[in-house]
Amino acid sequence: MGGETAVVDLSASPVESVKNSARMTPEERDTTAVQAALGFIAENNPTAAYSRLEQELLQNRYAHQSREIYAKLLMRQGDAYSALELIDGGLEIAPNHAGYKKVKARILMAAGEIEAATDLLMRRAPPIGEDIEYHDILATASEF
């Protein structure tokens, strides 16, 4: 206690955090939600991750990153049906969203529906230089 002064950092206070949230774009809030969810996953707390992603989707149905990550987490937990419902909802909003198409193709391939996966990926595929993973999945589906 030799004359040390405690320094309090108010930059991360809850009030400031709320103010910053109000100034964020929907895309920034989506990214923040995904980062928070991935943090919960790293802490082995999937329930909190799901809750955070659900909250973001309730506030912003166009939260594409949150929807895609949530579907991937559901798949990882073995809940392909819920993941597919979530992705189909996203495809209704953004029919050519490559992330949604990749997740749905993986689900279809796992279910043995190779032709449906290939057909999905063949429609308006992004250039190979923009999404190599997309084309890897397409190549895998085409090999069957």
CYANA upper distance limits for C-alpha pairs under 8 A (distance plus 0.5 A):
  9 ASP  CA     13 SER  CA      8.44
 11 SER  CA     16 GLU  CA      7.27
 12 ALA  CA     16 GLU  CA      6.99
 12 ALA  CA     17 SER  CA      6.84
 13 SER  CA     17 SER  CA      6.66
 14 PRO  CA     18 VAL  CA      6.70
 15 VAL  CA     19 LYS  CA      6.86
 16 GLU  CA     20 ASN  CA      6.61
 17 SER  CA     21 SER  CA      6.63
 18 VAL  CA     22 ALA  CA      6.84
 19 LYS  CA     23 ARG  CA      7.15
 20 ASN  CA     24 MET  CA      6.83
 21 SER  CA     29 ARG  CA      7.61
 24 MET  CA     28 GLU  CA      6.15
 24 MET  CA     29 ARG  CA      6.63
 25 THR  CA     29 ARG  CA      6.82
 26 PRO  CA     30 ASP  CA      6.60
 26 PRO  CA     60 ASN  CA      7.78
 26 PRO  CA     63 ALA  CA      7.89
 27 GLU  CA     31 THR  CA      6.70
 27 GLU  CA     63 ALA  CA      7.48
 28 GLU  CA     32 THR  CA      6.61
 29 ARG  CA     33 ALA  CA      6.60
 29 ARG  CA     56 GLU  CA      8.41
 30 ASP  CA     34 VAL  CA      6.80
 30 ASP  CA     56 GLU  CA      7.26
 30 ASP  CA     63 ALA  CA      5.93
 30 ASP  CA     64 HIS  CA      8.07
 30 ASP  CA     65 GLN  CA      6.88
 30 ASP  CA     66 SER  CA      6.61
 31 THR  CA     35 GLN  CA      6.69
 31 THR  CA     65 GLN  CA      7.33
 31 THR  CA     66 SER  CA      8.05
 32 THR  CA     36 ALA  CA      6.65
 33 ALA  CA     37 ALA  CA      6.60
 33 ALA  CA     52 ARG  CA      6.89
 33 ALA  CA     53 LEU  CA      6.78
 33 ALA  CA     56 GLU  CA      7.07
 33 ALA  CA     66 SER  CA      7.31
 34 VAL  CA     38 LEU  CA      6.59
 34 VAL  CA     53 LEU  CA      7.42
 34 VAL  CA     65 GLN  CA      7.33
 34 VAL  CA     66 SER  CA      6.09
 34 VAL  CA     69 ILE  CA      7.70
 35 GLN  CA     39 GLY  CA      6.67
 36 ALA  CA     40 PHE  CA      6.85
 36 ALA  CA     49 ALA  CA      7.74
 36 ALA  CA     52 ARG  CA      7.89
 37 ALA  CA     41 ILE  CA      6.78
 37 ALA  CA     46 PRO  CA      8.47
 37 ALA  CA     48 ALA  CA      7.65
 37 ALA  CA     49 ALA  CA      4.59
 37 ALA  CA     50 TYR  CA      7.61
 37 ALA  CA     52 ARG  CA      6.64
 37 ALA  CA     53 LEU  CA      7.17
 38 LEU  CA     42 ALA  CA      6.66
 38 LEU  CA     49 ALA  CA      7.35
 39 GLY  CA     43 GLU  CA      6.81
 39 GLY  CA     49 ALA  CA      8.36
 40 PHE  CA     44 ASN  CA      6.79
 40 PHE  CA     45 ASN  CA      5.54
 40 PHE  CA     46 PRO  CA      6.81
 40 PHE  CA     48 ALA  CA      6.71
 40 PHE  CA     49 ALA  CA      5.80
 41 ILE  CA     45 ASN  CA      5.82
 41 ILE  CA     46 PRO  CA      5.80
 41 ILE  CA     49 ALA  CA      6.77
 45 ASN  CA     49 ALA  CA      7.08
 46 PRO  CA     50 TYR  CA      6.57
 47 THR  CA     51 SER  CA      6.64
 48 ALA  CA     52 ARG  CA      6.61
 49 ALA  CA     53 LEU  CA      6.78
 50 TYR  CA     54 GLU  CA      6.50
 50 TYR  CA     70 TYR  CA      7.18
 51 SER  CA     55 GLN  CA      6.55
 52 ARG  CA     56 GLU  CA      6.84
 53 LEU  CA     57 LEU  CA      6.75
 53 LEU  CA     66 SER  CA      6.05
 53 LEU  CA     67 ARG  CA      7.76
 53 LEU  CA     70 TYR  CA      6.90
 54 GLU  CA     58 LEU  CA      6.65
 55 GLN  CA     59 GLN  CA      6.86
 56 GLU  CA     60 ASN  CA      6.44
 56 GLU  CA     61 ARG  CA      8.41
 56 GLU  CA     63 ALA  CA      7.39
 56 GLU  CA     66 SER  CA      7.53
 57 LEU  CA     61 ARG  CA      5.50
 57 LEU  CA     62 TYR  CA      7.87
 57 LEU  CA     63 ALA  CA      6.42
 57 LEU  CA     66 SER  CA      7.46
 57 LEU  CA     67 ARG  CA      7.44
 62 TYR  CA     90 GLY  CA      8.38
 62 TYR  CA     93 ILE  CA      7.96
 63 ALA  CA     67 ARG  CA      6.75
 64 HIS  CA     68 GLU  CA      6.58
 64 HIS  CA     90 GLY  CA      7.73
 65 GLN  CA     69 ILE  CA      6.58
 66 SER  CA     70 TYR  CA      6.40
 67 ARG  CA     71 ALA  CA      6.64
 67 ARG  CA     86 LEU  CA      7.32
 67 ARG  CA     87 ILE  CA      7.69
 67 ARG  CA     90 GLY  CA      7.69
 68 GLU  CA     72 LYS  CA      6.76
 68 GLU  CA     87 ILE  CA      7.58
 68 GLU  CA     99 GLY  CA      7.12
 68 GLU  CA    100 TYR  CA      6.83
 68 GLU  CA    103 VAL  CA      8.12
 69 ILE  CA     73 LEU  CA      6.66
 70 TYR  CA     74 LEU  CA      6.70
 70 TYR  CA     83 ALA  CA      8.08
 71 ALA  CA     75 MET  CA      6.69
 71 ALA  CA     82 SER  CA      8.01
 71 ALA  CA     83 ALA  CA      4.84
 71 ALA  CA     84 LEU  CA      7.80
 71 ALA  CA     86 LEU  CA      6.80
 71 ALA  CA     87 ILE  CA      7.19
 71 ALA  CA    103 VAL  CA      8.15
 72 LYS  CA     76 ARG  CA      6.66
 72 LYS  CA     83 ALA  CA      7.49
 72 LYS  CA    103 VAL  CA      7.66
 73 LEU  CA     77 GLN  CA      6.81
 74 LEU  CA     78 GLY  CA      6.87
 74 LEU  CA     79 ASP  CA      5.65
 74 LEU  CA     80 ALA  CA      7.10
 74 LEU  CA     82 SER  CA      7.39
 74 LEU  CA     83 ALA  CA      6.04
 75 MET  CA     79 ASP  CA      5.67
 75 MET  CA     80 ALA  CA      5.48
 75 MET  CA     83 ALA  CA      6.51
 79 ASP  CA     83 ALA  CA      6.84
 80 ALA  CA     84 LEU  CA      6.44
 80 ALA  CA    107 ILE  CA      7.11
 81 TYR  CA     85 GLU  CA      6.80
 82 SER  CA     86 LEU  CA      6.69
 83 ALA  CA     87 ILE  CA      6.65
 84 LEU  CA     88 ASP  CA      6.41
 84 LEU  CA    104 LYS  CA      6.91
 84 LEU  CA    107 ILE  CA      7.70
 85 GLU  CA     89 GLY  CA      6.73
 86 LEU  CA     90 GLY  CA      6.94
 87 ILE  CA     91 LEU  CA      6.64
 87 ILE  CA    100 TYR  CA      6.23
 87 ILE  CA    103 VAL  CA      7.89
 87 ILE  CA    104 LYS  CA      7.14
 88 ASP  CA     92 GLU  CA      6.79
 88 ASP  CA    100 TYR  CA      8.48
 88 ASP  CA    104 LYS  CA      8.39
 89 GLY  CA     93 ILE  CA      7.28
 90 GLY  CA     94 ALA  CA      6.50
 90 GLY  CA     95 PRO  CA      7.99
 90 GLY  CA    100 TYR  CA      7.34
 91 LEU  CA     95 PRO  CA      4.79
 91 LEU  CA     96 ASN  CA      7.60
 91 LEU  CA     97 HIS  CA      7.42
 91 LEU  CA    100 TYR  CA      7.05
 91 LEU  CA    101 LYS  CA      8.24
 96 ASN  CA    100 TYR  CA      8.49
 96 ASN  CA    101 LYS  CA      7.76
 96 ASN  CA    124 ARG  CA      7.38
 97 HIS  CA    101 LYS  CA      6.84
 98 ALA  CA    102 LYS  CA      6.58
 98 ALA  CA    125 ALA  CA      8.18
 98 ALA  CA    126 PRO  CA      7.95
 98 ALA  CA    134 TYR  CA      7.71
 99 GLY  CA    103 VAL  CA      6.84
100 TYR  CA    104 LYS  CA      6.62
101 LYS  CA    105 ALA  CA      6.43
101 LYS  CA    120 LEU  CA      7.34
101 LYS  CA    121 LEU  CA      7.03
102 LYS  CA    106 ARG  CA      6.76
102 LYS  CA    121 LEU  CA      7.94
102 LYS  CA    134 TYR  CA      6.72
102 LYS  CA    137 ILE  CA      7.72
103 VAL  CA    107 ILE  CA      6.89
104 LYS  CA    108 LEU  CA      6.61
104 LYS  CA    117 ALA  CA      7.96
105 ALA  CA    109 MET  CA      6.49
105 ALA  CA    116 ALA  CA      8.30
105 ALA  CA    117 ALA  CA      5.01
105 ALA  CA    118 THR  CA      7.93
105 ALA  CA    120 LEU  CA      7.50
105 ALA  CA    121 LEU  CA      7.62
105 ALA  CA    137 ILE  CA      8.27
106 ARG  CA    110 ALA  CA      6.61
106 ARG  CA    117 ALA  CA      7.95
106 ARG  CA    137 ILE  CA      8.26
107 ILE  CA    111 ALA  CA      6.81
108 LEU  CA    112 GLY  CA      6.84
108 LEU  CA    113 GLU  CA      5.48
108 LEU  CA    114 ILE  CA      7.02
108 LEU  CA    116 ALA  CA      7.40
108 LEU  CA    117 ALA  CA      6.12
109 MET  CA    113 GLU  CA      5.76
109 MET  CA    114 ILE  CA      5.54
109 MET  CA    117 ALA  CA      6.69
109 MET  CA    141 ALA  CA      7.64
113 GLU  CA    117 ALA  CA      6.86
114 ILE  CA    118 THR  CA      6.62
114 ILE  CA    141 ALA  CA      6.37
114 ILE  CA    142 SER  CA      8.34
114 ILE  CA    144 PHE  CA      7.56
115 GLU  CA    119 ASP  CA      6.55
115 GLU  CA    141 ALA  CA      8.18
116 ALA  CA    120 LEU  CA      6.60
117 ALA  CA    121 LEU  CA      6.76
117 ALA  CA    138 LEU  CA      8.45
117 ALA  CA    141 ALA  CA      7.27
118 THR  CA    122 MET  CA      6.52
118 THR  CA    138 LEU  CA      6.65
118 THR  CA    141 ALA  CA      6.23
118 THR  CA    142 SER  CA      6.83
119 ASP  CA    123 ARG  CA      7.07
121 LEU  CA    125 ALA  CA      6.64
121 LEU  CA    134 TYR  CA      8.24
121 LEU  CA    138 LEU  CA      6.61
122 MET  CA    138 LEU  CA      8.04
125 ALA  CA    134 TYR  CA      8.37
126 PRO  CA    130 GLU  CA      6.91
126 PRO  CA    131 ASP  CA      7.01
126 PRO  CA    134 TYR  CA      8.36
127 PRO  CA    131 ASP  CA      7.25
128 ILE  CA    132 ILE  CA      5.84
128 ILE  CA    134 TYR  CA      8.28
128 ILE  CA    135 HIS  CA      6.79
131 ASP  CA    135 HIS  CA      7.33
132 ILE  CA    136 ASP  CA      6.68
133 GLU  CA    137 ILE  CA      6.76
134 TYR  CA    138 LEU  CA      6.77
135 HIS  CA    139 ALA  CA      6.46
136 ASP  CA    140 THR  CA      6.66
137 ILE  CA    141 ALA  CA      6.66
138 LEU  CA    142 SER  CA      6.54
139 ALA  CA    143 GLU  CA      6.76
140 THR  CA    144 PHE  CA      7.74
